[in-house]
C-alpha cells in the first residue's frame, strides 16, 4: 500500500504513465484541480467524527460532501463515455432510491474520512485521464429526462467538465461554511 498525505492523496504520485493534457484541456484540469484542492483542504486535521458532524441546518457534513462530489464526478465522467443510461431514470426512483441518494451526502457508519478522500482522489485521477485522452471535447450526449434538465438537451464533454467544475466549486463553498461552523477554521482569509 502506498503512503498518502493527510488529504488522502499519494505522497509521491506515480505520473510516469499518466497522459499529459495540453491547451484547453490543461486549463480545464487546472481549474478543476484548484476547486478540488479547496474542497479537500476543508477536511485538514479532522477526525472521522468531526468530518461526519452536521454544523448547520443543512444535512451536509464534510465527509458527505467529499463522498458526494466523488460520486457525481464519477457519474458525469461515465456520462461522457456512455450517455444518459449511467444516470438512471429519475422518474422511476423509489423512496429507497431517494434514501440511498441522501446517504451519499453523509459519512455513514464504517466510512472514514481517509476512505472518502482516497475514493475522491481515484475519481479525480480517472477524470483527469479521461480529459487528457478524450478524442473530442465537442462530442455530445443527450441529457437524461429529469425535472432539472431542459427536455431534449445535449451536453458536450466540455460542458460536462464545466459542470463538474461548478459543482466542485459550489460544494467547496458549502464545505468552507461547514468547517468554519465546526471549529472556526477557514479555507481562505
MORASUL-V763600 format. One record per backbone hydrogen bond with DSSP energy under -0.5 kcal/mol. NH is the residue of the N-H (numbers start at 0). CO is the residue of the C=O. If there is no record, write none. Layout:
BEGIN
<<NH,CO> <NH,CO>>
END
This chain:
BEGIN
<<4,8> <7,4> <10,2> <12,9> <14,12> <17,14> <20,18> <24,21> <25,21> <26,22> <27,23> <28,24> <29,25> <30,26> <31,27> <32,28> <33,29> <34,30> <35,31> <36,32> <37,33> <38,34> <39,35> <40,36> <41,37> <41,38> <42,39> <43,40> <45,42> <50,46> <51,47> <52,49> <54,59> <60,104> <62,50> <63,50> <64,60> <65,61> <66,62> <67,63> <68,64> <69,65> <70,66> <71,67> <72,68> <73,69> <74,70> <75,71> <76,72> <77,73> <78,74> <79,75> <80,76> <81,77> <82,78> <85,82> <86,83> <87,83> <87,84> <89,87> <89,144> <91,88> <92,89> <97,93> <98,94> <99,95> <100,96> <101,97> <102,98> <103,99> <103,100> <104,101> <105,102> <107,105> <110,107> <115,111> <116,112> <117,113> <118,114> <119,115> <120,116> <121,117> <122,118> <123,119> <124,120> <125,121> <126,122> <127,123> <128,124> <129,125> <130,126> <131,127> <132,128> <133,129> <138,135> <140,154> <142,152> <145,143> <148,145> <152,149> <154,140> <156,138> <157,136> <159,155> <160,156> <161,157> <162,158> <163,159> <164,160> <165,161> <166,162> <167,163> <168,164> <169,165> <170,166> <171,167> <172,168> <173,169> <174,170> <175,171> <176,172> <177,173> <178,174> <179,175> <180,176> <181,177> <182,178> <183,178> <183,179> <184,178>>
END
